[in-house]
């Protein structure tokens, strides 16, 4: 089945902009984007919010930002100045990123991650912010930076070893990559050369050779 991601993305963005159920998340996202841009923070929106705005999933609950490692101290200062409450830091054995900070901004959960490292299947995968692997999308007057689908595919695949429910989104991302243009093949090619599980490498091969 051919999915119309452009149509669904447009519909999701319209809901995001207009429906009251998204008002708090919209205000938080736009405020943080403006704050990051004004302070030259290098960042990309990741995980479910990214997938929602692309038209791949039909809802999201929190905001996940992958940021440049050197910008993390400044991000922490900015979040505190914004009134965000730091709820959690560090890893849990499966997510062992260089930096992980979980904030509560009003009623919105915000994760700040640098050196996003997933340790599962007896190995690990680490994705660090790369300004050359960012996609930009304008929503209203706000310019959003998106982490690439290629990176999110590998991250979600590795997260299956920690939370089986991640499989659903990994499959949706895989379907997207098989249908749409591959924007950053080098991410997948580099991952194939790493110590990822064989099934992930096989899936990457299928995506690259579709």
C-alpha positions in Angstrom: 0.0 0.0 0.0 1.2 3.5 -0.9 1.0 5.9 2.0 0.4 9.6 1.4 2.8 11.0 4.0 2.5 14.5 2.6 -1.3 14.5 3.1 -1.1 13.0 6.6 1.7 15.3 7.6 -0.4 18.3 6.5 -3.4 17.0 8.5 -1.3 16.3 11.6 0.3 19.8 11.4 -3.2 21.4 11.1 -4.4 19.5 14.2 -1.2 20.5 16.0 -1.7 24.1 15.2 -5.4 24.3 15.9 -6.6 21.6 18.3 -6.7 22.6 22.0 -5.4 19.2 23.0 -2.0 20.1 21.5 -1.9 23.7 22.7 0.5 23.1 25.6 2.8 20.9 23.5 2.7 23.4 20.7 3.6 26.4 22.9 6.4 24.4 24.5 7.9 23.3 21.2 7.7 26.7 19.6 9.1 28.5 22.7 12.0 26.0 23.0 12.8 26.3 19.2 12.9 30.1 19.4 15.0 29.9 22.5 17.5 27.5 20.9 17.7 29.5 17.7 18.3 32.8 19.6 21.1 31.2 21.5 22.7 29.3 18.6 22.0 25.9 20.1 22.5 23.1 17.6 19.6 20.8 17.9 17.2 18.4 16.1 13.7 17.2 17.1 13.6 13.4 17.4 11.3 10.5 18.2 7.5 10.6 18.3 7.0 14.4 17.7 9.3 14.1 14.7 7.3 11.1 13.4 3.9 12.9 14.1 4.8 16.0 12.2 6.0 13.9 9.2 2.7 12.1 9.1 4.0 8.7 10.2 2.2 8.3 13.6 -1.0 9.9 14.7 0.0 11.2 18.1 2.9 12.0 20.4 3.3 12.8 24.1 6.6 14.5 24.8 9.4 16.4 23.1 12.8 14.9 22.5 15.7 17.0 21.3 19.1 15.7 20.3 21.7 18.5 20.8 25.3 19.1 20.1 27.4 17.9 23.1 29.2 21.3 23.6 25.9 23.1 23.9 24.5 21.0 26.7 25.7 23.2 29.6 24.1 26.3 27.9 20.9 24.3 27.3 20.7 23.4 31.0 21.0 27.1 31.9 18.3 28.1 29.3 15.9 25.4 30.5 16.3 26.5 34.1 15.8 30.1 33.1 12.6 29.0 31.3 11.3 27.5 34.6 11.7 23.9 33.5 12.1 21.4 36.3 14.9 18.8 36.0 13.3 15.5 36.9 15.9 12.9 35.9 19.4 12.6 34.5 21.8 9.7 33.6 21.2 6.3 32.1 19.2 3.2 32.8 21.4 0.5 31.4 19.7 0.6 28.0 19.9 4.3 27.3 23.4 5.3 28.2 23.8 8.6 26.3 26.5 11.1 27.0 23.9 13.5 28.3 20.3 12.8 29.2 18.2 15.4 31.0 14.4 14.9 31.5 12.6 18.1 32.2 9.0 19.1 33.1 8.0 22.4 31.4 4.6 23.2 32.6 2.8 19.9 31.9 5.0 19.0 29.0 7.8 16.4 29.2 11.0 17.4 27.5 14.1 15.2 27.0 17.5 16.7 26.1 19.9 14.1 24.7 23.4 14.3 23.4 25.4 11.3 22.1 22.2 9.2 22.0 23.4 5.7 22.9 21.3 2.6 23.0 22.8 -0.5 24.6 20.8 -3.7 23.6 21.2 -7.0 21.8 24.7 -7.4 23.3 26.0 -4.3 21.4 25.3 -0.6 21.1 24.5 2.1 18.7 25.4 5.8 19.2 24.1 8.7 17.3 25.6 12.2 17.8 24.2 15.4 16.5 25.4 16.2 13.0 24.4 19.5 11.4 24.9 17.9 7.9 22.2 15.3 8.7 19.4 17.7 9.6 16.2 18.4 7.7 14.4 21.7 8.1 10.6 22.2 8.1 8.7 25.4 8.4 5.5 25.2 10.6 3.8 28.6 10.7 6.6 31.1 11.5 8.8 28.5 13.2 11.7 26.7 11.5 12.0 23.2 12.9 15.2 21.1 12.7 14.4 17.4 12.3 16.7 14.4 13.1 16.9 12.2 10.0 14.6 9.2 9.5 17.7 7.1 8.8 19.1 7.8 12.2 15.7 7.3 13.9 15.2 4.0 12.1 18.4 2.5 13.7 17.7 4.0 17.1 14.1 2.6 17.2 15.4 -0.8 16.0 17.9 -0.9 18.8 15.3 0.2 21.3 13.3 -2.9 20.5 15.8 -4.8 22.6 14.7 -2.7 25.6 11.0 -2.1 24.9 9.3 -4.5 22.5 6.5 -1.9 21.8 9.1 0.2 19.9 8.8 -2.4 17.1 5.6 -0.8 15.8 7.3 2.6 15.1 10.4 0.9 13.7 8.2 -0.9 11.2 6.4 2.4 10.3 9.8 4.1 9.8 11.0 1.2 7.7 7.9 1.5 5.4 8.5 5.2 5.1 12.2 4.7 4.1 11.2 2.0 1.6 8.7 4.3 -0.1 10.3 7.7 0.2 13.7 9.1 -1.0 16.7 8.2 1.2 18.1 11.5 2.2 21.1 10.4 4.2 22.3 7.0 2.9 25.7 7.4 4.6 24.0 6.9 8.0 22.7 3.5 7.0 25.9 2.6 5.2 28.0 3.4 8.3 25.6 1.5 10.5 25.9 -1.6 8.2 29.7 -1.6 8.9 29.2 -1.4 12.7 28.4 -4.2 15.2 24.7 -4.0 14.9 22.5 -7.2 15.1 22.3 -9.1 11.8 18.6 -8.6 11.4 19.0 -4.8 11.5 21.8 -5.0 9.0 19.7 -7.1 6.7 16.8 -4.6 6.9 19.2 -1.8 6.2 20.4 -3.7 3.1 16.8 -4.0 1.9 16.2 -0.3 2.4 19.4 0.8 0.6 18.7 -1.6 -2.3 14.9 -1.0 -2.7 
